[in-house]
């Protein structure tokens, strides 16, 4: 359990958390957009630049060997973190967005034909909509949508009418970034496999809050971003089953991904290198490895228990504010709290609470179809991490009450 004393100690690991904003101590509730980095991550990246900086997989000199060792060690840490069978199943990308585009433009483009179907849900982030739309335009495949209900849960009653022989790819978010819903993806993965479809899971909002085993889930692809997991920006992960990666064409061409090049014919490396053309984000991969070490040290279960307690407390507290409606009330939620307030635009809510040092996000959260479903242009969203406190929730709720007063 994370006691107040323990949290106070852990907060010291995050230099930015002691910032003052508009004359108030920072209350950082925008963790779903990007979380903060502990010193361990910043130090790991600094150490690389101070002592080991060289390109990977190229030089035969000591620094290059050190850089390559640390880069590959980071890959192994990711492999263990998500329970993949082999490190070759872990591809470094720039983030979730690039991971999904990679699958669409390699596996998707190579296998889909006109009339095939790609199934997503109504609560997807644009990163798990647009790449599939682009693929549909290229191949003549059709995009199908799993509906949601008002609580923000997938409606699966008629799922057999959506998952059938023509379904080739099912691409689903594990946790919704704008509603907080945790989806029961296991059963959908099984149903998709029963008709021979492959399943990609967008885990951007899941891996920071729950332990994930890609082998237990049996998904075909799993994606996430380093920067939501206390790691650096510019680094993300695509997990793919070895058997699938083996037959997938490259994503981009260039250095590192080839075995031989001649003007007549080029041959490609095996996974993961076939999908990592050019110089990768080396310091960022090492930083992600350090973030995983940090998370493992505290324990995802311990972190999640505290985040849930914060979510429950904040949910109860904000509902005491007149005219406030929570958007996304699923039975199973991660620590994301989206809401609207009568007569106040979410941007104004965000601006007012910022005056009290509270950072939240306001907007459509890159989920425009979800906003349309709720008939709102935007929501305000507070998202909690393990380093947040109940006292911070009180400051946030007081700031919201002030917003209510200003606008009434
Ligand atoms: N959501 C949010 O504030 P990138 O930008 O590639 O690291 O992650 C994209 C992405 C994909 N899927 C989900 C479920 C996400 O939440 C995100 C990023 C941020 O909610 C920025 S829009």
Boltz pocket constraint, residues with backbone or C-beta under 6 A from the ligand:
constraints:
  - pocket:
      binder: B
      contacts: [[A, 32], [A, 33], [A, 34], [A, 94], [A, 95], [A, 96], [A, 97], [A, 98], [A, 125], [A, 127], [A, 128], [A, 173], [A, 175], [A, 176], [A, 177], [A, 178], [A, 202], [A, 204], [A, 205], [A, 225], [A, 361], [A, 365], [A, 366]]
      max_distance: 6.0
